[in-house]
């Protein structure tokens, strides 16, 4: 690479994002013995401008480790999208199990959601509606639950994709997601309403007895919440 080209590349004012682009283009130039020009830098910055610097840095490093030819911006983007899709799928599996636990703990056929039920995160609420709603998931058969799970995960991924996410999980979050995914094989896979096997769930919340005024007020709140979740 010519020294004057390097001087132009490094001499320009650079954001953290553009600094990542320039760092790795120079590295690729050295690895693959190809000249990097200021015009090439500007083109890469333009084509990858919607990707966070941390994710871009990770993808460029992975491509540098395994690539055999000078990469294109499309290859960098593809690496990020594949990793993001995998992380989202693992998160969807985890959130599905969390939702079943939520239903077991807070939803009762005769009372609906208890007053102790916390609000669900927006992506989970969106996916739960697509899967059929909380009441459906509480009473459906095991076969129906498998199809509901498929709808839930697909909807969960659509919700996250709609935000044009280009951010990979942090290292700690990725480790947590993978640990949770690894433990899924030992997780109770029964339908949410199947509590017949094993010891009774002593930790399951029971409806709280309230005064008549409290009952009326909280009943309105519960009905409003259940309308959102169905």
N, C-alpha and C positions, 0 to 999 in steps of 0.2 A: 504494500500500500504506500502511496506517495505521502511524504511528510507534510506537504502543504494541504492535502486533503484531510489528514488527521488534525491539523491545526484548525481548519475551518470547522470540523465536526465538534471538537471539544471547546472551541472558542466561543460558540454561540451560547446565548442565555438558554438554560435548559431547566425544565421542571423535573420533578422526580420521575415522572413517567417517561419523558423524552430522554432523560439520563439513562434509564434502563435500556431503551431502544438503542442508543448510541453505544453503550457499553457492550451489548451483545452483538451488534453488527461489527464492531471492531474485533471482538473475539472470534466471530464466524469468519471474518476476513483472514485472520491469522490461521485458524484451523483448516480452512478450505483453500487457502492461498488465492483469495479473490479480492480485488480492489473494492473498497467501499467509498462511495462518493457522497457529497452533501445532498445531491438529488435523491439518492437511494434512501438516505436517512429521512428526508422529508416525506417520501412516499410511504415508508413503513410507519412513521408517526401518524400519518393521515389514515391509513387502513386499519390501524390497531388502537385508535384513539379512545374507543369505548371500553377498553379493558383496564382494570386497575393495575397500578404499577407492581404490586406484590404478586398478583396472579401472572402478570406478564413475565416477571423475573423468574418465577418458578418454571413456567412453560419453556422459556428460552434455555434455561439450564438443562431441562430434561431433553430437549431437542439436541443441544450441544453434546450431551452424553451419548445419545444413541444414533444421531443422524449421520448419514454417509455423504450427503451433499449439502451445499449451501441452501438453507431453508427459504421458503417463501412465507409471507405474512399469513397465507391461508393455512400452512402447516402449523404455525404457532397457534392460530385461532382454533384449529381442529383439536390440538392437544388440550387446550383449556376447556373446550366444550365437552370433550369426552370425560375429563376428570370431573367437571361440574355435574354432568348427567349421572355419573356414578355416585357422587356424594349426595345428590338429590334423591336418588333411588334408595340409598341406605337410610337417609333421613326419613323418607316416606314410610319405610318399614318400621322404623322406630316410633314415629308418630302414630301409626296404626295401632301398635301394641299399647301405646299410652292412651289412645282413645278408648280401647276396650277396657282398660283399667279404670278410666274415668267413668264409663257407663256402669261397670260393676259397683263402683263406690258411690256414685251420686244419683243414679237414675233408678226409680222404683215404679213398677207398673201402676200401682194405685195412687201414687203421689206425684209422679213426674220427677223433675230435678229437685233435690233438696236445697234448702236455703244456704247450705254450706258449699254448693258447687261453684267453683271459680269459673270465670269466662274462658272459653277456649280461644287459643290464638287464631287469628284471622285465616291463615292458610289451612289449619286443621278444620275450622268451622266450614269453610268453603268445600273442602274435600268430603267432610262428613255429610253435608247436604247432597253432594253428588252420589254418595254411596247409599243414600236412602233415608238419612236422618237418624237421630239417636234412638227414637222409639223403634224404628225398623230394625236397627242393629241389635237392640236389646232382645227382640223376640224372634229374629229370623233363625232358620236352621243352619246347621254347620255347612251344608252345601251352598246355601244362599250366601253365607258369610264369606266364603271364598271368592264369589263373584263380587260381593260388596267391597272386599279388600282390593280387588283389581281396580274397581272404579275409584276407590279412595286414592290409591297411589297415583293413578293416571291424573286425577283432578289435582292432587297435591303438586305434581310436577308441572301441570299446566299453569297453576297459580304462580309458582315461582318463576317459570319461564316467561310469564307475561310481563314480569318486571325487567326483562332482558338482563338477567343476572350474569355477571361475568366475574364474580368474586368467589374464589375457592374458600372452603372453610379454613380457619386458622389451624395451625398445627395441633393445638390442644383440642379444639373442637373435632378435628378429623380423627384424632386418637379416640375421643369419647364415642363418636359415631361408630367407629369400627369395633370398639369393645362391646357396644350395645348390640351391634349386628351379629357379633360372634356368639352372644348369649341367647339369641333368638331361638336357636335350635332346642334350647332347654325351657323355653317359655311356654306357659300354658296356652295351647292353641284352641281350646274349647270355645264355643260360641259365648257371647257375653252373658246370655241368660242360663248357661249350663253350669250350675254350681252343685250338681248332684254328687260328683265324685270327690273324694278327699274330705278332709275335715271342714266344717263350716267356716266361713270367712268371718272371724271374730272382729276383724278390723273394719269391716264394711260399715259405713255410716248409717245410722238410723234416722228417720225423720224426727225433727225436734218438736216437742210439744210447745205450742205457743198459746197466748191469750187469744180470745176471739178477734180483737182488733188486729193483733199481729198476724193471725191466720189470714184475714181478708187482705191485708196489705201485701203479705209475702206471697199469697196465692196469685194475686195479680202480677207480681214480679216473676213468679215461676212460669206462669202462662205466657208472659211476654218472652221469656228466655226460650221456652220450648218452641214457641213459634219460630224463633230465629234458627233453632237447631234442627227443625224437622224439614 
